[in-house]
Amino acid sequence: MTPSPIPSPTSSPDPAGTADWPFDTVLVANRGEIACRVIRSIRALGLRSVAVYSDADAGARHVLEADVAVRIGAAAPSESYLSIPAVVDACRRTGAGAVHPGYGFLSENAAFADALQEAGIVFIGPSVHSLDVMGDKIRSKNHVARSGVPVVPGIAEPGLTDEDLVRAASGVGFPLLIKPSAGGGGKGMHVVDRAEDLRGVLTTARRVAARAFGDDTLFLERLITRPRHIEVQVLADAHGTVIHLGERECSLQRRHQKVIEEAPSPLLDPATRRRIGEAACNAARSVDYTGAGTVEFLVSDAAPDEFFFMEMNTRLQVEHPVTELVTGVDLVQWQIRVAAGERLPLTQDDVVLTGHAVEARVYAENPEAGFLPSTGTILALAEPAGDGIRVDSSLLPGGTVSSSYDPMLAKVIAWGTDRAQALDRLDAALAGTVVLGVDTNLEYLRLLIGDDDVRAGRLDTTLIERKLPALAFRHVTAQDLALAAVLLVEASTAGPAGPGTRSGSAWSRGDGFRLGPARPRTVPLEYDGGTATVSLLRDGAGWTATVDDTTIAVTLSGTVEPGVPGVPGATLDGLRSQAPYAVDGDTVWLGDAGWSTRIRRPGRRELVDAARSRILREEGAADPLVRSPMPGTVVSVAVVDGATVEAGDVLVAVEAMKMEHQLTAGLSGVVRLSLKPGDLVKAQQIVATIEAATTSNPDTTSSTTEGNAA
């Protein structure tokens, strides 16, 4: 097969028909962008697609794109996407003869594959045996080692207690890595630098692993400093053919979660590529693997010819598009074809890597606030297109980003004839992406791929932590505040006259009309943790805005309609601005080449409460209120009501969007709380109050807190 330089994600590598297949309907047991992507390939094969959805996803894009959609339960994953009986029942109700699991959820669940087999439904994935062996990191590590695949030094045995791990730690050496035997995606992995910290971290790691995977088994590995994370894509049929489709560099990670991936790796030479590819194929052969899978390795940056097996992901990977773009192989179609019994038409020599591809994951999160996940409604959306650009997305204007699921929104992928062109195209594509209504990491992604070390291919899994403090994020300017104030005022006066008033009457106008000389109107604003007051004065067809000591002339072309996103076509001090915006009630969202922010006008009650708070509290004093930064579920409470705590002590842990956030005391004193594990909390809900030792009547009106991601 000759790969296409820019293959379509729905192009079929084999035109053979599907009439003789054991199924004609495929159910996608997933949601979001991966469900949409799988549905495209199902449609390209001429098969019927079935989507499943929870109550939170009733209007989601994957539901609209499938031929048939079935509700399977409530928003909580355990009651919908993780419910094996619900998915199997959906197959029976729709006549689905096969299930594609996507990634995450039930994709590597051996019990799910077994239940499908018992129901006579084809699982588009490997055998139960492969899932059993490779789904347990301890078992898989020991298994592949017997097949000659190099592994990271450490201790990996079933049933190790905390005491066992503490005793073995000195032999492994510090720093070391605690890893859960089940699961993946970096969930539950913790770095421990000192022996005295090990016991406490083991407690946290077990709790996270048990909650995420239903299995708290842990093991230890030596931490390889300055490592590079390189994975190999394998593809195998049920007739003995096992090949690899090259490697992907996945070293740009934050907290063990991949952020940017590329293919091929800029580190490996052809000889190492052959060796690591053959090791991946040997790992797959050792469990008679079928379908698409990924074997992950750690490679030392100082010794790129050495590599160590980490794990095998027995499913499609988030970053699979970069492999598709450099090989011309539609991996999803071949997953389906292999599950239908087809033979791979490729040999290893047929696999050719053409050009370079880079993928960036777009998340609903705020990098400057500790990557706090964001929820909300998509008010404005524009996704990039052009030469070498591919977008895998689940976004829709008006769609909701829920706290129930992972915060990944989309993937933007760029292909180029070489690495430099791919990075340039990706940067331009990210700059042209607009997602307003939730915080995103778009600007952060652009800063990363513009870094000198990233451009030069000098990568490792600790690069982001080292670089993050120095990244030059754009902040709100006086011009942004002036534009936001004008947009809010224009939106508030854009509606029709109220009931019982005459159109055009001065009494029904909300533009500040008054007899006598014009008087500026003041617009208080909150942004990025700061506040400002903008003074606005009508000036012909425009406005004169004053922010602190800066005066800015603002003119809008056209009418601003509340709730309708658009481009204001504003002129700021004579310079034309085409920045996207969206007005939602008392909040304005502004965008600028990947950067975005929300600027809010607080209500009168909030302003009074804030002023009262400043009067009652000493300047610079810490906030006595601890609020949840977003909606979620309480997973642990570290203190009891009435306990004495110190500033910085962890009080409550809240889980939201697959992340655990530890909420801490802002000052020392007596804590007051009434929460318990399992309780649901809303965004900005007060979860605890600290009564300072020197304050008998603590202020209860302030509105910020610290929330540190675990």
Secondary structure by P-SEA (a helix, b strand, c coil): ccccccccccccccccccccccccbbbbccccaaaaaaaaaaaaacbbbbbbbccccccccccccccbbbbccccccccccccaaaaaaaaaaccccbbbbccccccccaaaaaaaaaaccccccccaaaaaaaacaaaaaaaaaaaccccccccccccccaaaaaaacccccccbbbbbccccccccbbbbccccccaaaaaaaaaaaaaacccccccccccccbbbbbbbbbbbcccbbbbbcbbbbccccccccccccccccccccaaaaaaaaaaaaaaaaaaccccbbbbbbbbbcccccbbbbccccccccccaaaaaaacccaaaaaaaaaaaccccccccccccccbbbbbbbbccccccccccbbbbcccbbbbbbccccccccccccccccccccccccbbbbbbcccaaaaaaaaaaaaaabbbcccccaaaaaaaaaacccccccccccccccccccccccccccaaaaaaaaaaaaaaaaccccccccccccccccccccccccbbbbbbbbccccbbbbbbbbbcccbbbbbcccbbbbbbbccccccccccccccccccccccccccccccbbbbbcccbbbbbbbbcaaaaaaaaaaaaacccccccccccccccccccccccccccccccccccbbbbcccbbbbbbbccccbbbbbcccccccccccccccccccccccccccbbbbbbbcc
